[in-house]
Amino acid sequence: ARWGMHITYQHEDQLLGTAGSAKRAEPFLQGDDPVLIHYWDVVTDQDLGAVLAAHQAHQAALTLLLHERADSNSMVALAPDLRVRELLERPDEAARARLDSKWVNSGVYLMEPRLLENLSTSTPLDFPRDVFPSLLESERVFGYPLTGYRSAIDSPERLERARQDIRDLGWIPWGEA
């Protein structure tokens, strides 16, 4: 509240997926400003102002924060100008061999609100699997290489590693003064 913000929670009886949840939140995302989609299990200190500046400079409809990682559950191929040429979610070994890219989806996106307009509200949808691939031909989709810290906290082990990283980086951990 001291920053002039408030949080609205939405309970999902049926999990809607990353895009389905964003579609359900669409009434709160009115206006012309890009929407920040940030997966709940991602911790980052990425300069989002720099991502926004690149998004605007590219006149992008969608900008994906990318990081380098071998054997991830996603792969992203970039053109030299950082335009996304291909995005694979949960690729099989044949797709991995064909694409040969070091870039992966970080779970942080800037997108123009109009991209939510035609999404279904009746079925679960996932951004990288169900929405993004179809945008590559019709929209300006760019990648932005991670320049800060990023960790997924999707397991007890990774949560503990992120806590240790935060201590090592000198950040104030949650719950500690």
DASULBEL-V146564 format. One record per residue. N is the residue number from 1. SS is DSSP state (2 for helix, 1 for strand, 0 for the rest). PSI is psi as a letter, one per 40 degrees, with the letter a starting at -180 (NA if undefined). BURIAL is b if it has 16 or more other C-alpha atoms within 10 Angstrom, else e. Layout:
# DASULBEL-V146564
n:N ss:SS psi:PSI burial:BURIAL
n:N ss:SS psi:PSI burial:BURIAL
This chain:
# DASULBEL-V146564
n:1 ss:0 psi:d burial:e
n:2 ss:0 psi:e burial:e
n:3 ss:0 psi:e burial:e
n:4 ss:0 psi:f burial:e
n:5 ss:0 psi:i burial:e
n:6 ss:0 psi:i burial:e
n:7 ss:0 psi:h burial:e
n:8 ss:0 psi:h burial:e
n:9 ss:0 psi:i burial:e
n:10 ss:0 psi:h burial:e
n:11 ss:0 psi:h burial:e
n:12 ss:0 psi:h burial:e
n:13 ss:0 psi:d burial:e
n:14 ss:0 psi:h burial:e
n:15 ss:0 psi:h burial:e
n:16 ss:0 psi:e burial:b
n:17 ss:2 psi:i burial:b
n:18 ss:2 psi:d burial:b
n:19 ss:2 psi:d burial:b
n:20 ss:2 psi:d burial:b
n:21 ss:2 psi:d burial:b
n:22 ss:2 psi:d burial:b
n:23 ss:2 psi:d burial:b
n:24 ss:2 psi:d burial:b
n:25 ss:0 psi:e burial:e
n:26 ss:2 psi:d burial:e
n:27 ss:2 psi:d burial:e
n:28 ss:2 psi:e burial:e
n:29 ss:0 psi:f burial:b
n:30 ss:0 psi:i burial:e
n:31 ss:0 psi:a burial:e
n:32 ss:0 psi:e burial:e
n:33 ss:0 psi:i burial:e
n:34 ss:0 psi:i burial:b
n:35 ss:1 psi:h burial:b
n:36 ss:1 psi:h burial:b
n:37 ss:1 psi:h burial:e
n:38 ss:1 psi:h burial:b
n:39 ss:0 psi:h burial:e
n:40 ss:0 psi:d burial:e
n:41 ss:0 psi:f burial:e
n:42 ss:1 psi:h burial:b
n:43 ss:1 psi:h burial:b
n:44 ss:1 psi:i burial:b
n:45 ss:0 psi:f burial:e
n:46 ss:0 psi:h burial:b
n:47 ss:0 psi:g burial:e
n:48 ss:2 psi:d burial:b
n:49 ss:2 psi:d burial:e
n:50 ss:2 psi:d burial:e
n:51 ss:2 psi:d burial:b
n:52 ss:2 psi:d burial:b
n:53 ss:2 psi:d burial:e
n:54 ss:2 psi:d burial:b
n:55 ss:2 psi:d burial:b
n:56 ss:2 psi:d burial:e
n:57 ss:2 psi:d burial:e
n:58 ss:0 psi:e burial:b
n:59 ss:0 psi:f burial:e
n:60 ss:0 psi:i burial:b
n:61 ss:0 psi:d burial:b
n:62 ss:1 psi:h burial:b
n:63 ss:1 psi:h burial:b
n:64 ss:1 psi:h burial:b
n:65 ss:1 psi:h burial:b
n:66 ss:1 psi:i burial:b
n:67 ss:1 psi:i burial:b
n:68 ss:1 psi:h burial:b
n:69 ss:0 psi:h burial:e
n:70 ss:0 psi:i burial:e
n:71 ss:0 psi:f burial:e
n:72 ss:0 psi:i burial:e
n:73 ss:0 psi:e burial:e
n:74 ss:1 psi:i burial:b
n:75 ss:1 psi:i burial:b
n:76 ss:1 psi:h burial:b
n:77 ss:1 psi:h burial:b
n:78 ss:1 psi:i burial:b
n:79 ss:0 psi:i burial:e
n:80 ss:0 psi:d burial:e
n:81 ss:0 psi:e burial:e
n:82 ss:0 psi:e burial:e
n:83 ss:1 psi:h burial:b
n:84 ss:1 psi:h burial:b
n:85 ss:1 psi:d burial:e
n:86 ss:1 psi:i burial:b
n:87 ss:1 psi:h burial:b
n:88 ss:1 psi:h burial:b
n:89 ss:1 psi:h burial:b
n:90 ss:0 psi:f burial:e
n:91 ss:0 psi:i burial:b
n:92 ss:0 psi:i burial:e
n:93 ss:2 psi:d burial:e
n:94 ss:2 psi:d burial:e
n:95 ss:2 psi:d burial:e
n:96 ss:2 psi:d burial:b
n:97 ss:2 psi:d burial:e
n:98 ss:2 psi:d burial:e
n:99 ss:2 psi:d burial:e
n:100 ss:0 psi:g burial:e
n:101 ss:0 psi:i burial:b
n:102 ss:0 psi:e burial:b
n:103 ss:1 psi:i burial:b
n:104 ss:1 psi:i burial:b
n:105 ss:1 psi:h burial:b
n:106 ss:1 psi:e burial:b
n:107 ss:1 psi:f burial:b
n:108 ss:1 psi:h burial:b
n:109 ss:1 psi:i burial:b
n:110 ss:1 psi:h burial:b
n:111 ss:1 psi:i burial:b
n:112 ss:0 psi:h burial:b
n:113 ss:2 psi:d burial:b
n:114 ss:2 psi:d burial:e
n:115 ss:2 psi:e burial:b
n:116 ss:2 psi:e burial:b
n:117 ss:0 psi:d burial:e
n:118 ss:0 psi:e burial:e
n:119 ss:0 psi:i burial:b
n:120 ss:0 psi:i burial:e
n:121 ss:0 psi:e burial:e
n:122 ss:0 psi:e burial:e
n:123 ss:0 psi:i burial:e
n:124 ss:0 psi:i burial:b
n:125 ss:0 psi:i burial:b
n:126 ss:0 psi:h burial:b
n:127 ss:2 psi:c burial:b
n:128 ss:2 psi:d burial:b
n:129 ss:2 psi:d burial:b
n:130 ss:2 psi:d burial:b
n:131 ss:2 psi:d burial:b
n:132 ss:2 psi:d burial:b
n:133 ss:2 psi:d burial:b
n:134 ss:2 psi:e burial:e
n:135 ss:2 psi:d burial:e
n:136 ss:2 psi:d burial:b
n:137 ss:2 psi:d burial:e
n:138 ss:2 psi:e burial:e
n:139 ss:0 psi:i burial:e
n:140 ss:0 psi:h burial:b
n:141 ss:1 psi:h burial:b
n:142 ss:1 psi:i burial:b
n:143 ss:1 psi:i burial:b
n:144 ss:1 psi:h burial:b
n:145 ss:1 psi:h burial:b
n:146 ss:0 psi:h burial:b
n:147 ss:0 psi:e burial:e
n:148 ss:0 psi:a burial:e
n:149 ss:0 psi:i burial:e
n:150 ss:1 psi:h burial:b
n:151 ss:1 psi:h burial:b
n:152 ss:1 psi:i burial:b
n:153 ss:0 psi:f burial:b
n:154 ss:0 psi:e burial:e
n:155 ss:0 psi:i burial:e
n:156 ss:2 psi:d burial:e
n:157 ss:2 psi:d burial:e
n:158 ss:2 psi:d burial:e
n:159 ss:2 psi:d burial:b
n:160 ss:2 psi:d burial:e
n:161 ss:2 psi:d burial:e
n:162 ss:2 psi:d burial:b
n:163 ss:2 psi:d burial:b
n:164 ss:2 psi:d burial:e
n:165 ss:2 psi:d burial:b
n:166 ss:2 psi:d burial:b
n:167 ss:2 psi:d burial:e
n:168 ss:2 psi:d burial:e
n:169 ss:2 psi:e burial:e
n:170 ss:0 psi:e burial:e
n:171 ss:0 psi:i burial:e
n:172 ss:0 psi:h burial:e
n:173 ss:0 psi:i burial:e
n:174 ss:0 psi:h burial:e
n:175 ss:0 psi:e burial:e
n:176 ss:0 psi:i burial:e
n:177 ss:0 psi:NA burial:e
